[in-house]
Amino acid sequence: MKLGIIQDWSESGFRYAADKGLDGVEFCVNGKYDTQEFAARVPDIRAWSLHYGVCVGAMGRWGMRRIDDDGMPIPDALRDDLTLIDAASALGCPVYNVGCNRSETLTFPQNCEAAVRYFSKLLEYAADKNVRIAVVNCDWDNFVVSPNEWQFVLGALPALGIKYDTSHCIGRGGDYLAEMRDWGERIYHFHVKGSSYIGGEHYDDPPAGLDDVRWGPVFNLLYTKGFNGMASIEPHSSKWQGAMGQWGVDFTIRYIRPFILPDNYADDGDNPYMP
């Protein structure tokens, strides 16, 4: 498993991750960004990745409508996703994260069918590009966020995975450990983001390790469900800013690092368990 962090696609982003001793970066090329402009920067991004020894562990695009009121793909949105899948492939990035908005004129089953149509196009396009597609469990212009939708959409698309973030499940009042137990084999990318609730109300998304998430059980589930992608730190607090925020990132790295099993961890062949 790799430990990374969300950063921008500049040289300073790669330098930051390298200075922190992290393995990779994640890009959120959200709806406000021009995908063609991003694609034009791929050669520079690839060079920085190689220079600093920091991989691009995941990319994604949030904050955009992908289907119209009739449930059909919006051409510009599809073009943007395909452009970024090409960019991910060129960068050796293994996961592209997406969502699918709900149409208010369609029923739930019809919305699920529309999401399956849209994601099918991405999966088909990415099939020979060494890029896997994952649906985010964030509800920003996305309704495919929980087992209620996964059973229909992921059930129809065996190659589609999940980008999982415990904070979104907590915010919906769900059980993140149960979701990971039941759907952990489909997790392709994971966000390390703290979440704090007081008196049943959201207080903040503090640095992981200073929050309410049960990180030990979370990583137990990631490992026992076979996850071997990137756990990506997402600094998301409105309160932890400036110097305190940077200390919070360092704290999270120190806190999470012991949970990361190195890829080259020695196996001496002995069974550590009693019969």
Contacts in CASP RR format, 6 or more apart in sequence:
PFRMAT RR
TARGET T0000
AUTHOR 0000-0000-0000
METHOD contacts of the structure
MODEL  1
MKLGIIQDWSESGFRYAADKGLDGVEFCVNGKYDTQEFAARVPDIRAWSL
HYGVCVGAMGRWGMRRIDDDGMPIPDALRDDLTLIDAASALGCPVYNVGC
NRSETLTFPQNCEAAVRYFSKLLEYAADKNVRIAVVNCDWDNFVVSPNEW
QFVLGALPALGIKYDTSHCIGRGGDYLAEMRDWGERIYHFHVKGSSYIGG
EHYDDPPAGLDDVRWGPVFNLLYTKGFNGMASIEPHSSKWQGAMGQWGVD
FTIRYIRPFILPDNYADDGDNPYMP
1 222 0 8 1.000
1 223 0 8 1.000
1 227 0 8 1.000
1 228 0 8 1.000
1 229 0 8 1.000
1 230 0 8 1.000
1 231 0 8 1.000
1 260 0 8 1.000
1 261 0 8 1.000
1 263 0 8 1.000
2 23 0 8 1.000
2 24 0 8 1.000
2 55 0 8 1.000
2 57 0 8 1.000
2 229 0 8 1.000
2 230 0 8 1.000
2 231 0 8 1.000
2 260 0 8 1.000
3 22 0 8 1.000
3 23 0 8 1.000
3 24 0 8 1.000
3 192 0 8 1.000
3 230 0 8 1.000
3 231 0 8 1.000
3 233 0 8 1.000
3 253 0 8 1.000
3 256 0 8 1.000
3 257 0 8 1.000
3 260 0 8 1.000
4 17 0 8 1.000
4 22 0 8 1.000
4 23 0 8 1.000
4 24 0 8 1.000
4 25 0 8 1.000
4 26 0 8 1.000
4 57 0 8 1.000
4 230 0 8 1.000
4 231 0 8 1.000
4 232 0 8 1.000
4 233 0 8 1.000
5 16 0 8 1.000
5 17 0 8 1.000
5 20 0 8 1.000
5 22 0 8 1.000
5 24 0 8 1.000
5 25 0 8 1.000
5 26 0 8 1.000
5 232 0 8 1.000
5 233 0 8 1.000
5 234 0 8 1.000
5 235 0 8 1.000
5 249 0 8 1.000
6 25 0 8 1.000
6 26 0 8 1.000
6 27 0 8 1.000
6 28 0 8 1.000
6 232 0 8 1.000
6 233 0 8 1.000
6 234 0 8 1.000
6 235 0 8 1.000
7 13 0 8 1.000
7 14 0 8 1.000
7 16 0 8 1.000
7 17 0 8 1.000
7 25 0 8 1.000
7 26 0 8 1.000
7 27 0 8 1.000
8 27 0 8 1.000
9 27 0 8 1.000
9 29 0 8 1.000
9 38 0 8 1.000
9 41 0 8 1.000
9 45 0 8 1.000
10 48 0 8 1.000
11 44 0 8 1.000
11 48 0 8 1.000
13 25 0 8 1.000
14 25 0 8 1.000
14 48 0 8 1.000
14 49 0 8 1.000
14 51 0 8 1.000
14 52 0 8 1.000
14 53 0 8 1.000
14 54 0 8 1.000
15 52 0 8 1.000
17 23 0 8 1.000
17 24 0 8 1.000
17 25 0 8 1.000
17 52 0 8 1.000
17 54 0 8 1.000
18 52 0 8 1.000
18 53 0 8 1.000
18 54 0 8 1.000
20 249 0 8 1.000
20 250 0 8 1.000
20 253 0 8 1.000
21 253 0 8 1.000
22 54 0 8 1.000
22 233 0 8 1.000
22 253 0 8 1.000
23 54 0 8 1.000
23 55 0 8 1.000
23 230 0 8 1.000
24 54 0 8 1.000
24 55 0 8 1.000
24 56 0 8 1.000
24 57 0 8 1.000
24 230 0 8 1.000
25 54 0 8 1.000
25 55 0 8 1.000
25 56 0 8 1.000
25 57 0 8 1.000
26 56 0 8 1.000
26 57 0 8 1.000
26 58 0 8 1.000
26 59 0 8 1.000
26 60 0 8 1.000
26 189 0 8 1.000
26 230 0 8 1.000
26 232 0 8 1.000
27 56 0 8 1.000
27 58 0 8 1.000
27 59 0 8 1.000
27 60 0 8 1.000
28 59 0 8 1.000
28 60 0 8 1.000
28 61 0 8 1.000
28 62 0 8 1.000
29 35 0 8 1.000
29 38 0 8 1.000
29 59 0 8 1.000
29 60 0 8 1.000
29 61 0 8 1.000
29 84 0 8 1.000
30 60 0 8 1.000
30 61 0 8 1.000
30 62 0 8 1.000
30 63 0 8 1.000
30 64 0 8 1.000
31 61 0 8 1.000
31 62 0 8 1.000
31 63 0 8 1.000
31 64 0 8 1.000
31 80 0 8 1.000
35 61 0 8 1.000
35 79 0 8 1.000
35 80 0 8 1.000
35 83 0 8 1.000
35 84 0 8 1.000
35 87 0 8 1.000
36 83 0 8 1.000
38 83 0 8 1.000
38 84 0 8 1.000
38 87 0 8 1.000
39 83 0 8 1.000
39 84 0 8 1.000
39 86 0 8 1.000
39 87 0 8 1.000
42 87 0 8 1.000
42 90 0 8 1.000
42 91 0 8 1.000
45 56 0 8 1.000
45 91 0 8 1.000
46 90 0 8 1.000
46 91 0 8 1.000
48 54 0 8 1.000
49 55 0 8 1.000
49 56 0 8 1.000
49 91 0 8 1.000
55 92 0 8 1.000
55 93 0 8 1.000
55 230 0 8 1.000
56 88 0 8 1.000
56 91 0 8 1.000
56 92 0 8 1.000
56 93 0 8 1.000
57 93 0 8 1.000
57 94 0 8 1.000
57 95 0 8 1.000
57 189 0 8 1.000
57 229 0 8 1.000
57 230 0 8 1.000
57 232 0 8 1.000
58 93 0 8 1.000
58 94 0 8 1.000
58 95 0 8 1.000
58 96 0 8 1.000
58 97 0 8 1.000
58 163 0 8 1.000
58 189 0 8 1.000
58 230 0 8 1.000
58 232 0 8 1.000
59 84 0 8 1.000
59 87 0 8 1.000
59 88 0 8 1.000
59 91 0 8 1.000
59 93 0 8 1.000
59 95 0 8 1.000
59 96 0 8 1.000
59 97 0 8 1.000
60 84 0 8 1.000
60 96 0 8 1.000
60 97 0 8 1.000
60 98 0 8 1.000
60 136 0 8 1.000
61 80 0 8 1.000
61 81 0 8 1.000
61 84 0 8 1.000
61 97 0 8 1.000
61 98 0 8 1.000
62 97 0 8 1.000
62 99 0 8 1.000
62 136 0 8 1.000
62 138 0 8 1.000
62 140 0 8 1.000
62 141 0 8 1.000
62 142 0 8 1.000
63 140 0 8 1.000
63 141 0 8 1.000
64 77 0 8 1.000
64 80 0 8 1.000
64 141 0 8 1.000
65 74 0 8 1.000
65 77 0 8 1.000
65 101 0 8 1.000
65 141 0 8 1.000
66 73 0 8 1.000
66 74 0 8 1.000
66 77 0 8 1.000
66 78 0 8 1.000
66 81 0 8 1.000
66 98 0 8 1.000
66 99 0 8 1.000
66 100 0 8 1.000
66 101 0 8 1.000
66 118 0 8 1.000
66 141 0 8 1.000
67 73 0 8 1.000
67 74 0 8 1.000
67 100 0 8 1.000
67 101 0 8 1.000
67 103 0 8 1.000
67 114 0 8 1.000
67 115 0 8 1.000
67 118 0 8 1.000
68 74 0 8 1.000
68 103 0 8 1.000
69 103 0 8 1.000
69 104 0 8 1.000
69 105 0 8 1.000
69 106 0 8 1.000
70 103 0 8 1.000
70 105 0 8 1.000
70 106 0 8 1.000
71 103 0 8 1.000
71 106 0 8 1.000
71 110 0 8 1.000
71 111 0 8 1.000
71 114 0 8 1.000
71 117 0 8 1.000
72 114 0 8 1.000
72 117 0 8 1.000
73 117 0 8 1.000
73 118 0 8 1.000
73 121 0 8 1.000
78 118 0 8 1.000
78 121 0 8 1.000
81 96 0 8 1.000
81 98 0 8 1.000
81 122 0 8 1.000
82 122 0 8 1.000
82 125 0 8 1.000
84 96 0 8 1.000
85 96 0 8 1.000
85 122 0 8 1.000
85 125 0 8 1.000
85 126 0 8 1.000
85 129 0 8 1.000
85 131 0 8 1.000
85 133 0 8 1.000
86 129 0 8 1.000
87 93 0 8 1.000
88 94 0 8 1.000
88 95 0 8 1.000
88 96 0 8 1.000
88 129 0 8 1.000
88 131 0 8 1.000
89 126 0 8 1.000
89 129 0 8 1.000
89 130 0 8 1.000
89 131 0 8 1.000
92 130 0 8 1.000
93 131 0 8 1.000
94 130 0 8 1.000
94 131 0 8 1.000
94 132 0 8 1.000
94 188 0 8 1.000
94 229 0 8 1.000
95 131 0 8 1.000
95 132 0 8 1.000
95 133 0 8 1.000
95 134 0 8 1.000
95 163 0 8 1.000
95 188 0 8 1.000
95 189 0 8 1.000
95 229 0 8 1.000
95 230 0 8 1.000
96 122 0 8 1.000
96 126 0 8 1.000
96 131 0 8 1.000
96 132 0 8 1.000
96 133 0 8 1.000
96 134 0 8 1.000
97 134 0 8 1.000
97 135 0 8 1.000
97 136 0 8 1.000
97 163 0 8 1.000
97 189 0 8 1.000
98 119 0 8 1.000
98 122 0 8 1.000
98 133 0 8 1.000
98 134 0 8 1.000
98 135 0 8 1.000
98 136 0 8 1.000
99 115 0 8 1.000
99 135 0 8 1.000
99 136 0 8 1.000
99 141 0 8 1.000
99 142 0 8 1.000
99 144 0 8 1.000
100 114 0 8 1.000
100 115 0 8 1.000
100 118 0 8 1.000
100 119 0 8 1.000
100 135 0 8 1.000
100 142 0 8 1.000
100 143 0 8 1.000
100 144 0 8 1.000
101 141 0 8 1.000
101 142 0 8 1.000
101 143 0 8 1.000
102 111 0 8 1.000
102 143 0 8 1.000
103 110 0 8 1.000
103 111 0 8 1.000
103 114 0 8 1.000
106 114 0 8 1.000
109 152 0 8 1.000
111 143 0 8 1.000
112 144 0 8 1.000
112 149 0 8 1.000
112 152 0 8 1.000
112 153 0 8 1.000
112 156 0 8 1.000
115 143 0 8 1.000
115 144 0 8 1.000
115 149 0 8 1.000
115 153 0 8 1.000
116 152 0 8 1.000
116 153 0 8 1.000
116 156 0 8 1.000
116 157 0 8 1.000
119 133 0 8 1.000
119 135 0 8 1.000
119 153 0 8 1.000
119 157 0 8 1.000
119 160 0 8 1.000
120 157 0 8 1.000
122 133 0 8 1.000
123 133 0 8 1.000
123 157 0 8 1.000
123 159 0 8 1.000
123 160 0 8 1.000
126 132 0 8 1.000
126 133 0 8 1.000
127 159 0 8 1.000
132 159 0 8 1.000
132 161 0 8 1.000
132 188 0 8 1.000
133 159 0 8 1.000
133 160 0 8 1.000
133 161 0 8 1.000
134 160 0 8 1.000
134 161 0 8 1.000
134 162 0 8 1.000
134 163 0 8 1.000
134 187 0 8 1.000
134 188 0 8 1.000
134 189 0 8 1.000
135 142 0 8 1.000
135 144 0 8 1.000
135 153 0 8 1.000
135 154 0 8 1.000
135 160 0 8 1.000
135 161 0 8 1.000
135 162 0 8 1.000
135 163 0 8 1.000
136 142 0 8 1.000
136 145 0 8 1.000
136 162 0 8 1.000
136 163 0 8 1.000
136 165 0 8 1.000
137 145 0 8 1.000
137 146 0 8 1.000
137 162 0 8 1.000
137 163 0 8 1.000
137 164 0 8 1.000
137 165 0 8 1.000
137 168 0 8 1.000
137 169 0 8 1.000
138 145 0 8 1.000
138 165 0 8 1.000
138 168 0 8 1.000
139 145 0 8 1.000
139 168 0 8 1.000
139 172 0 8 1.000
143 149 0 8 1.000
144 150 0 8 1.000
144 153 0 8 1.000
145 168 0 8 1.000
145 172 0 8 1.000
146 169 0 8 1.000
146 172 0 8 1.000
146 174 0 8 1.000
146 179 0 8 1.000
147 179 0 8 1.000
147 182 0 8 1.000
147 183 0 8 1.000
150 162 0 8 1.000
150 183 0 8 1.000
150 186 0 8 1.000
153 160 0 8 1.000
154 160 0 8 1.000
154 161 0 8 1.000
154 162 0 8 1.000
154 183 0 8 1.000
154 186 0 8 1.000
160 186 0 8 1.000
161 186 0 8 1.000
161 187 0 8 1.000
161 188 0 8 1.000
162 183 0 8 1.000
162 184 0 8 1.000
162 186 0 8 1.000
162 187 0 8 1.000
162 188 0 8 1.000
163 187 0 8 1.000
163 188 0 8 1.000
163 189 0 8 1.000
163 190 0 8 1.000
163 191 0 8 1.000
164 179 0 8 1.000
164 180 0 8 1.000
164 183 0 8 1.000
164 184 0 8 1.000
164 187 0 8 1.000
164 189 0 8 1.000
164 190 0 8 1.000
164 191 0 8 1.000
165 190 0 8 1.000
165 191 0 8 1.000
165 193 0 8 1.000
165 234 0 8 1.000
166 176 0 8 1.000
166 191 0 8 1.000
166 193 0 8 1.000
166 194 0 8 1.000
166 195 0 8 1.000
166 213 0 8 1.000
166 218 0 8 1.000
167 191 0 8 1.000
167 193 0 8 1.000
167 194 0 8 1.000
167 195 0 8 1.000
167 205 0 8 1.000
167 213 0 8 1.000
167 236 0 8 1.000
169 175 0 8 1.000
169 176 0 8 1.000
169 179 0 8 1.000
170 176 0 8 1.000
170 195 0 8 1.000
170 197 0 8 1.000
170 212 0 8 1.000
170 213 0 8 1.000
171 195 0 8 1.000
171 197 0 8 1.000
171 202 0 8 1.000
176 213 0 8 1.000
176 218 0 8 1.000
177 214 0 8 1.000
177 217 0 8 1.000
177 218 0 8 1.000
177 221 0 8 1.000
180 187 0 8 1.000
180 218 0 8 1.000
180 221 0 8 1.000
180 222 0 8 1.000
180 225 0 8 1.000
181 221 0 8 1.000
181 225 0 8 1.000
184 221 0 8 1.000
184 222 0 8 1.000
184 225 0 8 1.000
184 226 0 8 1.000
184 227 0 8 1.000
185 225 0 8 1.000
185 226 0 8 1.000
187 222 0 8 1.000
187 225 0 8 1.000
187 227 0 8 1.000
188 229 0 8 1.000
189 229 0 8 1.000
189 230 0 8 1.000
189 232 0 8 1.000
190 222 0 8 1.000
190 227 0 8 1.000
190 229 0 8 1.000
190 230 0 8 1.000
190 231 0 8 1.000
190 232 0 8 1.000
191 231 0 8 1.000
191 232 0 8 1.000
191 233 0 8 1.000
191 234 0 8 1.000
192 208 0 8 1.000
192 231 0 8 1.000
192 232 0 8 1.000
192 233 0 8 1.000
192 234 0 8 1.000
192 252 0 8 1.000
192 256 0 8 1.000
193 205 0 8 1.000
193 208 0 8 1.000
193 233 0 8 1.000
193 234 0 8 1.000
193 236 0 8 1.000
194 205 0 8 1.000
194 206 0 8 1.000
194 207 0 8 1.000
194 208 0 8 1.000
194 209 0 8 1.000
194 210 0 8 1.000
194 211 0 8 1.000
194 212 0 8 1.000
194 213 0 8 1.000
194 236 0 8 1.000
195 202 0 8 1.000
195 205 0 8 1.000
195 211 0 8 1.000
195 212 0 8 1.000
195 213 0 8 1.000
196 202 0 8 1.000
196 203 0 8 1.000
196 204 0 8 1.000
196 205 0 8 1.000
196 206 0 8 1.000
196 210 0 8 1.000
196 211 0 8 1.000
196 212 0 8 1.000
197 203 0 8 1.000
197 212 0 8 1.000
204 237 0 8 1.000
204 238 0 8 1.000
204 239 0 8 1.000
204 240 0 8 1.000
205 211 0 8 1.000
205 236 0 8 1.000
205 237 0 8 1.000
205 238 0 8 1.000
206 237 0 8 1.000
206 239 0 8 1.000
206 240 0 8 1.000
207 235 0 8 1.000
207 237 0 8 1.000
207 240 0 8 1.000
207 245 0 8 1.000
207 248 0 8 1.000
207 249 0 8 1.000
207 251 0 8 1.000
207 252 0 8 1.000
207 255 0 8 1.000
208 215 0 8 1.000
208 233 0 8 1.000
208 252 0 8 1.000
208 255 0 8 1.000
208 256 0 8 1.000
209 215 0 8 1.000
209 251 0 8 1.000
209 252 0 8 1.000
209 255 0 8 1.000
209 256 0 8 1.000
210 248 0 8 1.000
210 251 0 8 1.000
215 255 0 8 1.000
215 256 0 8 1.000
215 259 0 8 1.000
216 259 0 8 1.000
219 259 0 8 1.000
222 231 0 8 1.000
223 261 0 8 1.000
228 263 0 8 1.000
231 256 0 8 1.000
231 260 0 8 1.000
233 249 0 8 1.000
233 252 0 8 1.000
233 253 0 8 1.000
233 256 0 8 1.000
235 245 0 8 1.000
235 248 0 8 1.000
235 249 0 8 1.000
235 252 0 8 1.000
237 245 0 8 1.000
240 248 0 8 1.000
END
